[in-house]
Amino acid sequence: MAGIFLAMLTGPHMESEILSQPALLARQSQPYFQAAQAIPTDGYEMVVLAARGSSDHAALFARYLIEIYLGIPVSLAAPSVFTKHATKIKFPRSLAIGISQSGASPDVAEVLEFMRRNGHTTLAITNTKDSRLSETAEHTLHLDVGAEKAVAATKTYTASLLALYQVVRALGAELSEPTLPDDAWVSLCRERAERALGPVLRCGTLFSLSRGFSFCTAHETALKLMECALLACKAYSTADFEHGPKALAGHGSAAIIYGDLVPGLVEQGCVPLCAPEFGHGPSNAWSEIIFGQWLALLAARARGLDPDDPRFISKVTLTL
C-alpha cells in the first residue's frame, strides 16, 4: 500500500506542467512570431545552433526546419570547440541561435559571445529574463511560460520548438500558422502512454525511433525515460537503426515509434509501441512529445521514483 500511495504522489509538478502546455502554447504562439520579426532576415549563409540537453533536441528540430524551408545550411555547434579548445572558426555570415531554458549554460553563452564578437547576428531563446544568455545575445526571444518546477523539461521544451518554428517563419519560410495541441490531445496521449507502459517496464532493451521533424522527439523521449524513470533507452533515426542497431531488437525489447512502423520488428520479437499521430509536418514535434512525457512520468511513478526530483541531476546544469 505504501508503494501505491507513493506512486500517486510523485511528480505533481511534472504532471501539472504537462497539462499546462496547450494553453501556454496557444497564448505564446503569436508573441513568438512578433518577437522573431525583429531579427534581420537577409544574407545569412549559415545558421549556427548552440544548446545542451532538451534544448539540443529542439535545435535538431530547427535544423530540419531551416534546411528544408530556408535552404540555409545549419551547424549544430560543439561548444567545447569554443570553450576547451578556443578555436577561432571562420564562419560565413551567420545567424547564431543559443537555446537554454535557464539561460545559464556557460558553454552556450560562450558560443554566442564568440559569434557576436565576430560580427554575426545572435539570438537567445530562453525562459529566463536577464540571464547570461539573454545579456550575451543581440536579440532575445523570451519563452515566458512561467517557472518550470519539475527538473524534467516539459513546457519549456515544447515552447522552444514553437518559438523556433516562428523564428523560421519570420525569416521568410513558407510555413503555415502552427497547429497546436488541445486538452483532448493531452488526454489521448496519456491514455496511449498507459497502454504502452507494460512493455516499457518489462523490456530490458528500449529504443526510441523516428526521423525528420520527429527525430527530435525520439531523442527527447529517450532522455525523459532515462532521467525520470531510470530506464535505459537509445534514440535512433529509423534509417540509422537499419544499419546495425536493429540486430538488438529481438525478444525482450520494445521500440517507441513516432511515424511509420519499422519493417520486420514484430517478426524479430520486438514490441512496437506506436505513438499517436497528430498529423503530418513540423507541427507534430510539439504535440507528439506529450506522449513521451506521459510515458516517462507514468513509468517513474510505477517504479516508485519522483521525476520532480530525479537522482544525480539538477534543474540547471553548468558545463563547459
C-alpha contacts under 8 A as a table, 3 or more apart, distances in Angstrom:
res1	aa1	res2	aa2	distance
1	M	4	I	5.15
1	M	5	F	6.19
2	A	5	F	5.07
2	A	6	L	6.14
3	G	6	L	5.12
3	G	7	A	6.19
3	G	304	G	6.56
4	I	7	A	5.07
4	I	8	M	6.36
5	F	8	M	5.21
5	F	9	L	6.57
6	L	9	L	5.19
6	L	10	T	6.24
6	L	301	R	7.79
6	L	304	G	6.44
7	A	10	T	5.55
7	A	301	R	4.56
7	A	302	A	6.18
7	A	303	R	7.72
7	A	304	G	5.49
7	A	305	L	7.52
8	M	301	R	7.14
9	L	12	P	6.62
10	T	301	R	6.15
10	T	304	G	7.70
10	T	305	L	6.82
10	T	306	D	4.78
10	T	307	P	6.94
10	T	308	D	7.34
11	G	14	M	5.19
11	G	15	E	6.18
11	G	150	A	7.52
11	G	297	L	6.96
11	G	301	R	7.58
11	G	306	D	5.40
11	G	307	P	5.17
11	G	308	D	4.99
12	P	15	E	5.15
12	P	16	S	6.13
12	P	308	D	7.40
13	H	16	S	5.11
13	H	17	E	6.11
13	H	149	K	6.03
13	H	150	A	5.34
13	H	308	D	6.35
14	M	17	E	5.13
14	M	18	I	6.16
14	M	149	K	7.54
14	M	150	A	5.17
14	M	152	A	7.20
14	M	154	T	7.41
14	M	297	L	7.42
14	M	307	P	7.07
14	M	308	D	6.19
15	E	18	I	5.14
15	E	19	L	6.27
15	E	294	W	7.98
15	E	297	L	7.46
16	S	19	L	5.19
16	S	20	S	6.21
17	E	20	S	5.04
17	E	21	Q	6.66
17	E	148	E	7.33
17	E	150	A	7.93
17	E	154	T	6.54
17	E	155	K	6.08
18	I	21	Q	5.77
18	I	154	T	6.14
18	I	155	K	6.54
18	I	290	I	7.10
18	I	293	Q	7.29
18	I	294	W	7.75
19	L	22	P	7.29
19	L	183	D	7.52
19	L	186	V	6.94
20	S	23	A	5.92
20	S	24	L	6.29
20	S	155	K	7.45
21	Q	24	L	5.10
21	Q	25	L	5.91
21	Q	155	K	5.68
21	Q	158	T	7.64
22	P	25	L	5.37
22	P	26	A	6.15
22	P	180	L	7.01
22	P	181	P	5.53
22	P	182	D	5.12
22	P	183	D	6.37
23	A	26	A	5.21
23	A	27	R	6.12
23	A	182	D	7.71
24	L	27	R	5.10
24	L	28	Q	6.11
24	L	145	V	6.35
24	L	155	K	7.99
25	L	28	Q	5.23
25	L	29	S	5.77
25	L	158	T	7.86
25	L	159	A	6.41
25	L	162	L	7.53
25	L	180	L	7.09
26	A	29	S	5.63
26	A	180	L	6.88
27	R	30	Q	7.38
27	R	31	P	7.89
28	Q	31	P	5.29
28	Q	32	Y	6.07
28	Q	143	L	7.68
28	Q	144	D	7.70
29	S	32	Y	5.35
29	S	33	F	6.62
29	S	162	L	6.96
29	S	163	A	7.37
29	S	166	Q	7.63
29	S	178	P	7.93
30	Q	33	F	5.11
30	Q	34	Q	6.23
31	P	34	Q	5.01
31	P	35	A	6.05
32	Y	35	A	5.15
32	Y	36	A	6.10
32	Y	141	L	6.99
32	Y	143	L	7.71
32	Y	162	L	7.97
32	Y	163	A	5.58
32	Y	166	Q	6.17
32	Y	167	V	7.58
33	F	36	A	5.07
33	F	37	Q	6.39
33	F	163	A	7.44
33	F	166	Q	4.87
33	F	167	V	6.47
33	F	169	R	7.56
33	F	170	A	6.47
34	Q	37	Q	5.32
34	Q	38	A	7.51
35	A	38	A	5.90
35	A	141	L	6.23
36	A	39	I	5.68
36	A	141	L	7.03
36	A	166	Q	6.76
36	A	167	V	5.05
36	A	170	A	5.84
37	Q	40	P	7.70
37	Q	167	V	7.59
37	Q	170	A	5.37
37	Q	171	L	7.58
38	A	139	H	7.88
39	I	139	H	7.08
39	I	171	L	7.74
40	P	121	T	7.96
40	P	171	L	7.77
41	T	44	Y	7.60
41	T	170	A	7.84
41	T	171	L	5.15
41	T	172	G	7.40
43	G	93	R	7.19
44	Y	47	V	7.17
44	Y	72	I	7.49
44	Y	92	P	7.99
44	Y	93	R	5.43
44	Y	94	S	5.13
44	Y	95	L	6.44
45	E	72	I	6.26
45	E	73	P	7.18
45	E	92	P	5.99
45	E	93	R	5.43
45	E	94	S	5.84
46	M	72	I	5.72
46	M	73	P	5.18
46	M	74	V	5.72
46	M	75	S	7.36
46	M	91	F	7.87
46	M	92	P	6.60
46	M	93	R	6.56
46	M	94	S	4.78
46	M	95	L	6.63
47	V	72	I	6.97
47	V	73	P	6.49
47	V	74	V	4.81
47	V	75	S	6.30
47	V	94	S	5.34
47	V	95	L	4.80
47	V	96	A	5.76
47	V	97	I	7.54
48	V	74	V	5.84
48	V	75	S	4.82
48	V	76	L	6.02
48	V	77	A	6.33
48	V	94	S	6.82
48	V	95	L	6.19
48	V	96	A	4.54
48	V	97	I	6.20
49	L	59	A	6.21
49	L	74	V	7.39
49	L	75	S	6.25
49	L	76	L	4.96
49	L	77	A	5.75
49	L	96	A	5.87
49	L	97	I	4.94
49	L	98	G	6.00
49	L	99	I	7.74
50	A	56	D	7.27
50	A	59	A	7.41
50	A	76	L	6.27
50	A	77	A	5.19
50	A	78	A	7.43
50	A	79	P	7.03
50	A	96	A	7.62
50	A	97	I	6.24
50	A	98	G	4.76
50	A	99	I	6.36
50	A	108	V	5.56
50	A	111	V	6.88
50	A	112	L	7.94
51	A	55	S	5.36
51	A	56	D	4.58
51	A	59	A	6.85
51	A	77	A	7.87
51	A	98	G	5.96
51	A	99	I	5.12
51	A	100	S	6.30
51	A	108	V	5.85
52	R	55	S	5.44
52	R	56	D	4.63
52	R	57	H	7.99
52	R	99	I	7.88
52	R	100	S	7.35
52	R	108	V	7.68
53	G	56	D	5.22
53	G	57	H	6.86
54	S	57	H	5.13
54	S	58	A	6.55
54	S	153	A	7.00
54	S	157	Y	6.49
54	S	220	E	6.30
54	S	223	L	7.85
55	S	58	A	4.93
55	S	59	A	6.27
55	S	99	I	5.73
55	S	100	S	5.95
55	S	101	Q	7.36
55	S	157	Y	6.71
55	S	160	S	7.42
56	D	59	A	4.87
56	D	60	L	6.33
56	D	99	I	7.56
57	H	60	L	4.96
57	H	61	F	6.54
57	H	216	C	4.97
57	H	217	T	7.58
57	H	219	H	6.61
57	H	220	E	6.40
58	A	61	F	5.10
58	A	62	A	6.38
58	A	157	Y	7.02
58	A	160	S	6.45
58	A	161	L	5.54
58	A	164	L	7.95
58	A	216	C	6.54
59	A	62	A	4.90
59	A	63	R	6.23
59	A	76	L	7.45
59	A	99	I	7.50
60	L	63	R	5.12
60	L	64	Y	6.83
60	L	76	L	7.74
60	L	215	F	7.73
60	L	216	C	5.87
61	F	64	Y	5.52
61	F	65	L	6.49
61	F	161	L	7.20
61	F	213	F	5.86
61	F	214	S	7.57
61	F	215	F	7.38
61	F	216	C	5.66
61	F	285	A	7.79
62	A	65	L	4.97
62	A	66	I	5.98
62	A	161	L	7.62
62	A	164	L	6.19
62	A	165	Y	7.21
63	R	66	I	5.33
63	R	67	E	6.06
63	R	74	V	5.92
63	R	75	S	8.00
63	R	76	L	7.88
64	Y	67	E	5.41
64	Y	68	I	5.84
64	Y	212	G	6.75
64	Y	213	F	6.36
65	L	68	I	5.40
65	L	69	Y	5.73
65	L	70	L	7.57
65	L	165	Y	7.37
65	L	168	V	7.12
65	L	213	F	7.63
65	L	282	P	7.56
66	I	69	Y	5.45
66	I	70	L	5.09
66	I	71	G	6.53
66	I	72	I	6.24
66	I	73	P	7.60
66	I	74	V	7.30
66	I	168	V	6.49
67	E	70	L	5.62
67	E	71	G	4.62
67	E	72	I	5.18
67	E	73	P	5.74
67	E	74	V	6.75
68	I	71	G	5.74
69	Y	173	A	5.37
69	Y	174	E	6.82
69	Y	175	L	7.83
70	L	168	V	7.78
70	L	172	G	7.34
70	L	173	A	5.69
77	A	111	V	7.90
78	A	81	V	5.77
78	A	82	F	7.73
79	P	82	F	5.45
79	P	83	T	6.20
79	P	107	D	5.66
79	P	108	V	6.49
79	P	110	E	7.78
79	P	111	V	6.29
79	P	320	L	7.34
80	S	83	T	4.71
80	S	84	K	4.93
80	S	85	H	6.44
80	S	107	D	7.30
80	S	320	L	6.43
81	V	84	K	6.08
81	V	85	H	5.09
81	V	86	A	6.24
81	V	87	T	5.86
82	F	85	H	5.80
82	F	86	A	4.60
82	F	87	T	5.49
82	F	88	K	7.49
82	F	110	E	7.17
82	F	111	V	6.39
82	F	114	F	7.84
83	T	86	A	5.55
83	T	107	D	6.43
83	T	110	E	6.94
83	T	111	V	7.96
83	T	320	L	6.04
84	K	320	L	7.16
91	F	94	S	6.87
93	R	120	H	6.25
94	S	120	H	5.44
94	S	121	T	6.50
95	L	120	H	6.11
95	L	121	T	4.86
95	L	122	T	5.84
95	L	123	L	7.57
96	A	112	L	6.53
96	A	115	M	6.76
96	A	120	H	7.03
96	A	121	T	6.17
96	A	122	T	4.76
96	A	123	L	6.21
97	I	112	L	7.39
97	I	122	T	5.88
97	I	123	L	4.74
97	I	124	A	5.86
97	I	125	I	7.32
98	G	108	V	6.03
98	G	109	A	7.09
98	G	111	V	7.85
98	G	112	L	6.60
98	G	122	T	7.78
98	G	123	L	6.26
98	G	124	A	4.92
98	G	125	I	6.19
98	G	133	L	7.42
99	I	103	G	7.59
99	I	108	V	7.54
99	I	124	A	6.07
99	I	125	I	4.82
99	I	126	T	6.11
99	I	160	S	7.74
100	S	103	G	4.84
100	S	104	A	7.19
100	S	105	S	6.72
100	S	108	V	7.69
100	S	124	A	7.88
100	S	125	I	6.43
100	S	126	T	5.17
100	S	127	N	7.57
100	S	133	L	7.76
101	Q	125	I	7.45
101	Q	126	T	4.59
101	Q	127	N	4.82
101	Q	128	T	6.65
101	Q	156	T	6.27
101	Q	157	Y	7.94
102	S	105	S	7.29
102	S	126	T	6.31
102	S	127	N	6.11
102	S	128	T	5.51
102	S	131	S	7.37
102	S	316	V	6.54
103	G	109	A	7.99
103	G	125	I	8.00
103	G	126	T	5.51
103	G	127	N	7.16
103	G	128	T	5.92
103	G	131	S	5.09
103	G	132	R	5.94
103	G	133	L	4.86
103	G	134	S	6.81
104	A	109	A	7.74
104	A	131	S	6.21
104	A	132	R	5.76
104	A	133	L	6.45
104	A	316	V	7.28
104	A	318	L	7.20
105	S	108	V	5.49
105	S	109	A	6.34
105	S	133	L	7.53
105	S	316	V	7.83
105	S	317	T	6.86
105	S	318	L	5.40
105	S	319	T	6.65
106	P	109	A	5.06
106	P	110	E	6.11
106	P	132	R	7.83
106	P	318	L	6.41
106	P	319	T	6.54
106	P	320	L	6.36
107	D	110	E	5.05
107	D	111	V	6.43
107	D	318	L	7.98
107	D	319	T	6.23
107	D	320	L	4.81
108	V	111	V	5.30
108	V	112	L	6.65
108	V	133	L	7.51
109	A	112	L	5.18
109	A	113	E	6.11
109	A	132	R	6.81
109	A	133	L	5.11
109	A	136	T	6.54
110	E	113	E	4.84
110	E	114	F	6.14
111	V	114	F	5.28
111	V	115	M	6.30
112	L	115	M	5.02
112	L	116	R	6.00
112	L	122	T	6.31
112	L	133	L	7.92
112	L	136	T	6.72
112	L	137	A	6.40
113	E	116	R	5.24
113	E	117	R	6.11
113	E	136	T	6.04
113	E	137	A	7.31
114	F	117	R	5.26
114	F	118	N	6.35
115	M	118	N	5.21
115	M	119	G	6.59
115	M	120	H	5.37
115	M	121	T	7.49
115	M	122	T	7.07
116	R	119	G	5.22
116	R	120	H	5.12
116	R	121	T	6.37
116	R	122	T	6.15
116	R	137	A	7.28
116	R	138	E	7.65
117	R	120	H	7.49
121	T	138	E	6.91
122	T	137	A	5.12
122	T	138	E	5.35
122	T	139	H	6.23
123	L	137	A	5.39
123	L	138	E	6.16
123	L	139	H	4.68
123	L	140	T	5.48
123	L	141	L	7.34
124	A	133	L	6.08
124	A	134	S	5.51
124	A	137	A	5.67
124	A	138	E	7.93
124	A	139	H	6.27
124	A	140	T	4.60
124	A	141	L	6.13
125	I	134	S	7.75
125	I	140	T	5.98
125	I	141	L	4.93
125	I	142	H	6.08
125	I	143	L	6.95
125	I	160	S	7.18
125	I	163	A	7.81
126	T	129	K	7.50
126	T	133	L	7.68
126	T	134	S	7.38
126	T	140	T	7.62
126	T	141	L	6.67
126	T	142	H	5.40
126	T	143	L	5.82
126	T	160	S	7.92
127	N	142	H	5.51
127	N	143	L	4.69
127	N	144	D	5.65
127	N	145	V	6.93
127	N	146	G	7.59
127	N	147	A	7.95
127	N	156	T	7.04
128	T	131	S	5.80
128	T	142	H	7.03
128	T	143	L	7.88
128	T	144	D	7.80
129	K	134	S	6.90
129	K	142	H	6.88
130	D	134	S	6.05
130	D	135	E	6.31
131	S	134	S	5.31
131	S	135	E	6.22
132	R	135	E	5.12
132	R	136	T	6.07
133	L	136	T	5.08
133	L	137	A	6.30
134	S	137	A	5.39
134	S	138	E	7.89
134	S	139	H	7.46
134	S	140	T	5.66
135	E	138	E	7.80
137	A	140	T	6.61
141	L	163	A	7.74
143	L	156	T	7.32
143	L	159	A	6.40
143	L	160	S	7.03
143	L	163	A	7.40
145	V	155	K	7.18
145	V	156	T	6.96
145	V	159	A	7.60
148	E	151	V	7.62
148	E	153	A	7.37
148	E	155	K	7.48
148	E	156	T	7.36
149	K	308	D	7.38
150	A	153	A	7.04
150	A	307	P	7.11
150	A	308	D	4.35
150	A	309	D	7.08
150	A	315	K	7.73
151	V	307	P	7.14
151	V	308	D	5.41
151	V	309	D	6.25
151	V	310	P	7.22
151	V	314	S	6.30
151	V	315	K	4.72
152	A	224	K	7.06
152	A	227	E	7.44
152	A	228	C	7.17
152	A	307	P	6.90
152	A	308	D	6.90
152	A	315	K	7.43
153	A	156	T	5.90
153	A	157	Y	5.86
154	T	157	Y	5.28
154	T	158	T	6.52
154	T	293	Q	7.06
155	K	158	T	5.31
155	K	159	A	5.93
156	T	159	A	5.03
156	T	160	S	6.00
157	Y	160	S	5.09
157	Y	161	L	6.44
158	T	161	L	5.11
158	T	162	L	6.32
158	T	285	A	7.91
158	T	286	W	4.89
158	T	287	S	7.87
159	A	162	L	5.12
159	A	163	A	6.01
159	A	286	W	7.75
160	S	163	A	5.02
160	S	164	L	6.13
161	L	164	L	5.25
161	L	165	Y	6.27
161	L	285	A	7.26
161	L	286	W	6.23
162	L	165	Y	5.03
162	L	166	Q	6.29
162	L	178	P	7.91
162	L	286	W	6.92
163	A	166	Q	5.14
163	A	167	V	6.19
164	L	167	V	4.93
164	L	168	V	6.25
165	Y	168	V	5.23
165	Y	169	R	6.28
166	Q	169	R	4.89
166	Q	170	A	6.06
167	V	170	A	5.04
167	V	171	L	6.22
168	V	171	L	5.04
168	V	172	G	6.73
168	V	173	A	5.89
169	R	172	G	5.39
169	R	173	A	4.78
169	R	174	E	6.75
169	R	175	L	5.94
170	A	173	A	7.08
178	P	283	S	6.08
179	T	283	S	5.77
180	L	283	S	7.14
180	L	286	W	7.86
180	L	287	S	7.05
181	P	185	W	5.90
181	P	186	V	7.31
181	P	287	S	5.70
182	D	185	W	5.36
182	D	186	V	6.61
183	D	186	V	5.05
183	D	187	S	6.29
184	A	187	S	5.09
184	A	188	L	6.21
185	W	188	L	5.01
185	W	189	C	6.18
186	V	189	C	5.14
186	V	190	R	6.36
186	V	290	I	6.70
186	V	291	F	7.78
187	S	190	R	5.12
187	S	191	E	6.32
188	L	191	E	5.11
188	L	192	R	6.23
188	L	276	P	7.95
189	C	192	R	5.19
189	C	193	A	6.04
189	C	275	A	7.91
189	C	276	P	6.83
189	C	288	E	7.93
189	C	290	I	6.40
189	C	291	F	4.61
189	C	294	W	7.13
190	R	193	A	5.00
190	R	194	E	6.14
190	R	291	F	6.42
190	R	294	W	5.72
190	R	295	L	7.61
191	E	194	E	5.16
191	E	195	R	6.47
192	R	195	R	5.10
192	R	196	A	6.30
192	R	275	A	7.30
192	R	276	P	7.24
192	R	291	F	7.34
193	A	196	A	5.00
193	A	197	L	6.01
193	A	291	F	6.08
193	A	292	G	7.56
193	A	294	W	6.11
193	A	295	L	5.00
193	A	298	L	7.76
194	E	197	L	5.21
194	E	198	G	7.95
194	E	295	L	7.23
194	E	298	L	7.29
195	R	198	G	7.02
196	A	199	P	6.13
196	A	200	V	6.55
196	A	273	L	6.23
196	A	295	L	7.68
197	L	200	V	5.15
197	L	201	L	6.20
197	L	295	L	6.74
197	L	298	L	7.36
197	L	299	A	6.54
198	G	201	L	5.34
198	G	202	R	6.14
199	P	202	R	4.98
199	P	203	C	5.68
199	P	254	A	6.62
199	P	271	V	7.25
200	V	203	C	5.74
200	V	206	L	7.18
200	V	254	A	6.71
200	V	299	A	7.71
201	L	204	G	7.98
201	L	299	A	6.92
202	R	252	G	7.68
203	C	206	L	6.79
203	C	252	G	4.89
203	C	253	S	5.04
203	C	254	A	6.19
204	G	252	G	5.98
204	G	253	S	6.07
205	T	232	A	7.41
205	T	233	C	7.09
205	T	248	L	7.92
205	T	249	A	7.72
205	T	252	G	6.57
205	T	253	S	4.53
205	T	254	A	6.46
206	L	232	A	6.71
206	L	233	C	4.73
206	L	234	K	6.56
206	L	253	S	5.76
206	L	254	A	5.12
206	L	255	A	5.81
206	L	256	I	7.63
207	F	222	A	7.57
207	F	233	C	5.35
207	F	234	K	4.96
207	F	235	A	5.75
207	F	236	Y	7.34
207	F	253	S	7.91
207	F	254	A	6.39
207	F	255	A	4.58
207	F	256	I	6.08
208	S	218	A	4.99
208	S	219	H	7.05
208	S	221	T	6.89
208	S	222	A	6.07
208	S	233	C	6.81
208	S	234	K	6.06
208	S	235	A	4.51
208	S	236	Y	6.36
208	S	255	A	5.66
208	S	256	I	4.68
208	S	257	I	6.04
209	L	215	F	7.38
209	L	218	A	5.34
209	L	235	A	5.80
209	L	236	Y	5.20
209	L	237	S	5.76
209	L	238	T	5.57
209	L	241	F	7.90
209	L	255	A	6.84
209	L	256	I	6.13
209	L	257	I	4.94
209	L	258	Y	6.31
210	S	214	S	5.78
210	S	215	F	4.97
210	S	217	T	7.58
210	S	218	A	5.79
210	S	236	Y	6.84
210	S	237	S	5.21
210	S	238	T	5.26
210	S	257	I	6.15
210	S	258	Y	5.18
210	S	259	G	6.27
210	S	260	D	7.95
211	R	214	S	5.47
211	R	215	F	4.19
211	R	216	C	7.98
211	R	237	S	4.96
211	R	238	T	5.96
211	R	239	A	7.48
212	G	215	F	5.30
213	F	216	C	6.86
213	F	281	G	6.88
213	F	282	P	5.59
213	F	284	N	7.53
213	F	285	A	6.51
214	S	217	T	5.06
214	S	218	A	6.69
214	S	258	Y	6.66
214	S	259	G	7.73
214	S	282	P	7.84
214	S	284	N	7.01
214	S	285	A	5.70
215	F	218	A	5.27
215	F	219	H	6.64
215	F	236	Y	7.87
215	F	237	S	6.38
216	C	219	H	5.19
216	C	220	E	6.11
216	C	285	A	7.49
217	T	220	E	5.01
217	T	221	T	5.95
217	T	258	Y	7.66
217	T	285	A	6.40
217	T	288	E	7.34
217	T	289	I	5.63
217	T	292	G	7.91
218	A	221	T	5.27
218	A	222	A	6.33
218	A	235	A	5.55
218	A	236	Y	7.15
218	A	256	I	7.93
218	A	257	I	7.66
218	A	258	Y	7.10
219	H	222	A	5.25
219	H	223	L	6.28
219	H	234	K	7.79
219	H	235	A	5.14
219	H	236	Y	7.59
220	E	223	L	5.07
220	E	224	K	6.15
220	E	289	I	7.49
220	E	292	G	7.74
221	T	224	K	5.12
221	T	225	L	6.28
221	T	289	I	6.92
221	T	292	G	4.92
221	T	293	Q	6.90
221	T	296	A	7.64
222	A	225	L	5.28
222	A	226	M	6.29
222	A	232	A	7.73
222	A	233	C	5.10
222	A	234	K	5.95
222	A	235	A	5.94
223	L	226	M	5.15
223	L	227	E	6.11
223	L	233	C	7.59
224	K	227	E	5.35
224	K	228	C	5.69
224	K	229	A	7.59
224	K	292	G	7.38
224	K	293	Q	6.71
224	K	296	A	5.63
225	L	228	C	5.51
225	L	229	A	5.20
225	L	230	L	6.36
225	L	231	L	5.50
225	L	232	A	7.18
225	L	233	C	6.87
225	L	295	L	7.54
225	L	296	A	4.77
225	L	299	A	7.67
226	M	229	A	5.76
226	M	230	L	4.55
226	M	231	L	4.83
226	M	232	A	5.50
226	M	233	C	6.60
227	E	230	L	5.76
227	E	231	L	7.90
227	E	307	P	7.61
227	E	310	P	6.49
228	C	296	A	6.01
228	C	297	L	6.72
228	C	300	A	5.75
228	C	305	L	7.46
228	C	306	D	7.23
228	C	307	P	4.60
228	C	308	D	7.99
228	C	310	P	5.97
229	A	296	A	6.04
229	A	297	L	7.28
229	A	299	A	5.66
229	A	300	A	4.06
229	A	301	R	7.83
229	A	303	R	7.03
229	A	305	L	6.62
229	A	307	P	7.15
230	L	300	A	7.63
236	Y	239	A	7.95
236	Y	240	D	6.32
236	Y	241	F	5.75
237	S	240	D	5.14
237	S	241	F	5.98
238	T	241	F	4.96
238	T	242	E	6.73
238	T	262	V	7.07
239	A	242	E	5.62
239	A	243	H	7.30
240	D	243	H	5.20
240	D	244	G	7.65
240	D	245	P	7.83
241	F	244	G	6.28
241	F	245	P	5.19
241	F	246	K	5.50
242	E	245	P	6.62
242	E	246	K	5.59
243	H	246	K	7.22
244	G	247	A	5.89
245	P	248	L	5.77
245	P	249	A	7.43
246	K	249	A	5.21
247	A	250	G	7.28
248	L	253	S	7.79
249	A	253	S	5.67
249	A	254	A	7.29
249	A	255	A	7.94
249	A	265	L	6.87
249	A	268	Q	6.68
249	A	269	G	7.17
249	A	270	C	5.31
250	G	253	S	5.80
250	G	265	L	7.74
250	G	268	Q	5.04
250	G	269	G	4.68
250	G	270	C	4.89
251	H	268	Q	7.02
251	H	269	G	4.42
251	H	270	C	5.49
251	H	271	V	8.00
252	G	269	G	7.48
252	G	270	C	6.80
253	S	269	G	7.54
253	S	270	C	5.03
253	S	271	V	6.30
254	A	270	C	5.23
254	A	271	V	4.39
254	A	272	P	5.80
254	A	273	L	7.00
255	A	270	C	6.95
255	A	271	V	6.18
255	A	272	P	4.97
255	A	273	L	5.83
256	I	272	P	6.25
256	I	273	L	4.68
256	I	274	C	5.96
256	I	275	A	7.04
257	I	260	D	7.36
257	I	261	L	6.77
257	I	272	P	6.87
257	I	273	L	5.91
257	I	274	C	4.79
257	I	275	A	6.02
258	Y	274	C	6.26
258	Y	275	A	5.50
258	Y	276	P	7.85
258	Y	277	E	7.66
258	Y	288	E	7.79
259	G	274	C	7.55
259	G	275	A	7.62
259	G	277	E	7.24
261	L	272	P	7.60
261	L	274	C	7.47
262	V	265	L	6.18
263	P	266	V	7.95
264	G	267	E	5.25
264	G	268	Q	6.25
265	L	268	Q	5.17
265	L	269	G	6.51
265	L	270	C	5.32
265	L	271	V	7.28
265	L	272	P	7.04
266	V	269	G	5.18
266	V	270	C	5.38
266	V	271	V	6.31
266	V	272	P	6.97
267	E	270	C	7.51
275	A	288	E	7.21
275	A	291	F	6.65
276	P	288	E	7.03
276	P	291	F	7.58
277	E	280	H	7.92
277	E	284	N	7.68
277	E	288	E	6.91
278	F	284	N	5.78
278	F	287	S	6.62
278	F	288	E	6.46
279	G	283	S	7.64
279	G	284	N	6.19
280	H	283	S	7.25
280	H	284	N	6.30
281	G	284	N	6.06
282	P	285	A	5.92
283	S	286	W	6.36
283	S	287	S	6.95
284	N	287	S	5.26
284	N	288	E	5.66
285	A	288	E	5.76
285	A	289	I	6.46
286	W	289	I	6.01
286	W	290	I	7.43
287	S	290	I	5.83
288	E	291	F	5.74
288	E	292	G	7.37
289	I	292	G	4.94
289	I	293	Q	6.21
290	I	293	Q	4.96
290	I	294	W	6.24
291	F	294	W	5.28
291	F	295	L	6.16
292	G	295	L	4.98
292	G	296	A	6.24
293	Q	296	A	5.28
293	Q	297	L	6.26
294	W	297	L	5.07
294	W	298	L	5.96
295	L	298	L	5.32
295	L	299	A	5.98
296	A	299	A	5.17
296	A	300	A	6.08
297	L	300	A	5.17
297	L	301	R	6.30
297	L	307	P	6.60
298	L	301	R	5.10
298	L	302	A	6.14
299	A	302	A	5.07
299	A	303	R	6.29
300	A	303	R	5.17
300	A	304	G	6.26
300	A	305	L	4.93
300	A	306	D	6.49
300	A	307	P	6.39
301	R	304	G	5.03
301	R	305	L	5.57
301	R	306	D	6.83
302	A	305	L	7.58
305	L	310	P	7.51
306	D	309	D	5.53
306	D	310	P	6.06
307	P	310	P	5.17
309	D	314	S	7.86
310	P	313	I	6.32
310	P	314	S	7.79
313	I	317	T	7.87
314	S	317	T	6.46
